[in-house]
Amino acid sequence: MHPAFSVIFLTTLLGAGQGLFLAMFTGQLYSIARFLPVQDDQFYALGSLVALVLLILGLGASFFHLGRPERAWRAAAMWRTSWLSREVIVLPIFMAMVFAFGVAHWFEWTQPLFRVGEVLDVDTTLIFGLLGTLAAFALFVCTAMIYAGVKFIEEWHSTYTVFNFTLFGLASGFMLAAAYSAFIGNPLVPFFGTWAVFLTLLAFISRGAHLIRNMRLRHKSTPQTAIGIRHTEVIQKAQGATGGSFNTREFFHGRSESTVKMVRSLFLILVFPLPILLIVAAYMIASTTLPILAFIIQYLGLLAERWYFFAEAKHPQNLYYQSVA
């Protein structure tokens, strides 16, 4: 498939925004349980603002992928059957929850509304946080299922796709939370950094298993089935045209196999070992810059990973349209 950079930025920015919001709310829950020191409301408000900016940037990137942006609202019409329509509906709901969570903290609307049991006082921020958490995970599923639900692209049609989108978003979000905490001098850098390392390791296991699974795929469609010939070796040399077409541009990345493998090696290094090593080094030398560098490097790696995700997928139409005379 052709990796559209608008979609690459859409999915990675949304994932980081979702992960950052979940990191903020996780920190609040830990402080409620008295596992962490209580932070001032501005910490959560500003963190929510950063998450909201990422979501807005991701949404803005998506418009570059539309032929008729003024008709974007119609994408929600097929919500009964389309995961894209469901994503279009869930995204603004999640953005509204992030905004409400941040506003509630900014204006310190933390007076208890009611009590659960003997110890848990439920306030406005907790309600918006819980609703936002549900919306965040629903958005992860909707975004991933846009690709995992395409049965004829076998590289995508797997539960690994859902796990990968979710874990990459969580890992980058918690890594960003560590960077944000380091930037403002907040003491929660070790907390968010430890979660980021743990989630990055889970993402490595999931993505590694997905890579191995795809390497072992035996595609149902072959050149033989495409043209109805049973010969054991059929190799396409050209599609019978001297120029490209919509099919060769939109359903094939146009890069060499060595380039694709290089991008795979690049993201495996940038997403997993380098950020972890930087976070560990930040613990050892109490650095406030290394967590920021760790997030930047991991996000660049995620851009490469998402490019590879699309380039790896083999559309059946490429059995005919991939080569040009």
N, C-alpha and C positions, 0 to 999 in steps of 0.2 A: 504494500500500500504506500501511497505518497504521504509522507509526514508533513502535514500542514502546520506551520509554526503558530498560527492562531490557536489551533486546538492544543498544541503542546503547551503554550503559555496558559491557556484556559484551564487545563486539567491540573497543571503543577501549581499555579497560583491559588486556585480554589482549594486544592489539597492542603497547602501550607496555611491558608486562612482558616480552614476547618480545624486543622491540627492545633493552631495557636489558640483558637477559642477554647477547644477542649483542654488544652494545657492550663489556661487561665482558670477554667472552672474546676479542674482537678486540684489546682493549688488552693482554691477556696474551700473545697470539700475537705482537704487535708487539714486546713487551718480550723475548720469547724470541729473536726475530730481531734484537734489539739496535737496532731502529729507535726505541724509546722507552726511557726510564729504567725500571728495575725498580721496581714498586710493592710496598708491604707487603701481606701477605695479608689484613689487615683491610679494605683498600680494596675488594678483590673480594668479600669475605664480606659486607660491609654493602651493597654494590651488589646482590648476589644476594638479600639479605633484602628490599630495596626491591622488586625484581622479583617476588619471591614474594608479597609483600603485595598488589601490583597484581593478580596472578593470582588470589589468594584473593578479593579484592574483586570481580573480574570474574565468578568462579564464583558468588559469593554473589548478584550481580545477576541471574544467569540464573534463579535459583529464583523470582523474582518474576514470571517469564514462564510458569511452570508452573501448570496447573490443579490438579494433584495432585502436589505436590513429593515426597511420600513414595514415589512410583513413579518417581522420576527415574532410578533404576538400570536400569530397563527400556529406557532410551534406547540402551543399548549392544547390545541384542539383535540389531539389524539391520545389523551391521557389514559384511556382505557387499554390501549394496546402498545403504546410507544414509551420506551424508557426515556427517550429524549424529551418527550412532552412532560413526563413526570419530573425530570430534572429541572425543566423550565419552571415548573410549579413550585418545587421544593426549594430551589435556590433563593427566590425572594423571601420565602417564609423564614429560611435560615438567616438571611441577612437582617430581616426585621428583628429576630430574636437576639442576634449579636448586638444590634443597635440598642435594643431595649435593655439588654444586660449591661452594656457600657453606660447608658444614660442613668440607669438605676444606681450604679456605683458612683457615677460622677456627682449626682445630687444626694448621695448617701441615703437612699430610700431603704434603709436596713432595719427599720422597726419591725419586730415580729408581727406577722398577720395571724398566725395560729401556731400551736405547738403539737408536734408528733411525739407521743410518748412523754418521757420526763425530761429529755435533754435537748431535743432538736427543735429549735425555733425557726420556723419557715418565714422568710421575708421575700420581698419582691425579687431580689437578685437571684435567690435560690430557685424560684419558680421559672424565671426566664432562662436560667442556666440549664435546668432540667429539660425544658422545652427545646432549647437550642441544641442540647446534646442529642436528643432524639432526631431533630432535623438534620444535624450534621451527619449522623450515621446513615440516615435515609438518603442524604445527598451522595455519600460515598457509594452506596449501593446503586442508585440511579445512574450515576456517571459511569461506573464500571460496567453495569449491565447493558449500556448502549453498545459496548463492544463484546462483552461475554455472551450476549444474546444472539449474535450473528453466527448462526450454525455453520454456514459454508466457509467461514474463515476460521479454520480449525485451530490456529495458533491462539486466537482470542477466546474461543468457545470453551471456557474452563472456569471452575471456581477459583483457580489461582488468580485470575484477572481481578476478581472482587477483593480477594485478600491483598493483592499487591497495591491496588489503588488506595485501599484503606490504610494499610501499614505505611506506605510511602507518605501519605498525607499526615498521619500521626507522627511519624519520625521527624519529618521536616518541620512540623508545627511545634513539637517539643524542643527541637534544636533551635528554632527561632525564639522560643520562650527563654531558653538559656542565654541566647545572644542578647535579647531584649533586657533580661535581668542584669547581664554583665554591663550593658551599655549605661543603664541608669544606676548601677551600683547596688542592686538589690541582692540580698543574701541567698536567694532561692536558686542561684546558678547550679549548685551541686544537685539539687532536687530535680530540676528540669533536665539537666545534663544526663543524670543517671537514667531517667525515663527515656531520653532520646537515644542513648546507647542501647538500652534494652529493646526499644522498638526498631532501631536500625538493624539489630541482630535478627529479630523476627522477620523483618522485611528481606534480609539476606537469605534466610532459610526458604521463605516463600518464593522469592524471585529465582533463587537457584534451582528449586524444584521445578518451577515453571520452565526455565531454560532447558533443563534436562528432558522434561516431558516433550517440549517442542522439537528438540533434536532427534527424538525417537519417533516422531510422527510419521505415519505412512498415509499419505494423502489419498482420499477416495477418488479424486479427479486426477487423471494423468493425460499425457498427449494421446495415448491410445484410446481412452474413453472419449476424449474430446472429438476425435475424427472417426471413431468406429473401426480402427485397425488393430488387429491383435498381435502385430509383430512385437517381439520382445524389446526392441530398441528403436525408438522414434525420437528424433531430435529436431526441433524447430529451428530453422536458420533465419527466417524472415516471415513477416505477415503479408508480404506482397505489396508493400507500399514504400516509397522512398522518403517519406516524412512522418513526423509524429502525429498524434491525434489526441482527442480528449481521453481516450482509453489508456494510451501510453503515458500520459501526464498524470492522471488522477489516480490510477490504480497500481502504479509502480514507481519506486523511488528514484530509479535511474542511476543509482550508484553501483560501483563494483562490489563484488563480494568481500574483497579485502577492506574496503571502506566500512562496510557494515560490521565486520569483525573488529575493526579498530574502535568503532564507536562502542561496541559491546564491552571491550576491554577497558575503555575509558570510563564508562559509567560504573563498572564493577569496582574500579579503584576510587573514583570520586565520591560515590554514594556511601560506600561501606567502610573500608579501613581508614581512609584519611580523616573523615570527621571524628571517628571514634578515637583515633590516636590524638587528635587535637584536643578533644574534650578531656582525655586522660592527662595530657600534658598541662592543660589548664588547671586541673586539680592539683597537680604536683607543684607547679610554680605560682599558683594563685593569680593566673593571668586573666585580665578582663578583655583582652583582644582576641585570644584564641577561640572562645566560643562563637564570636562574631564571624571569624574566619571559617570556622567549622560549618556554620550554616551556609555561608556563601558558596563554599566548595561543594557541599552536599546538594544545594539547589542547582548549581551548574551541572552536577552529575545527573540530577533528576531530569533536566532538559535533554541530556544525551540519552538517558534511559527511555524517555517517552518517545524520542525520535526512533530509537531502535525498536520500541514496541510496535510502531506503525510499519517500519521498514521490514521487520521480520515477518509480518503477516503476508501470506501469499494468496491473493485473490484468484479464484479459479479462472477468471477471464484472461489472466496473464499467460495461460497455456497457449493462447493465440496472439494476444496483443502486446506481449512484452518486447518482442524483437521487431526491428525495423530494417528493411533491406538496405 
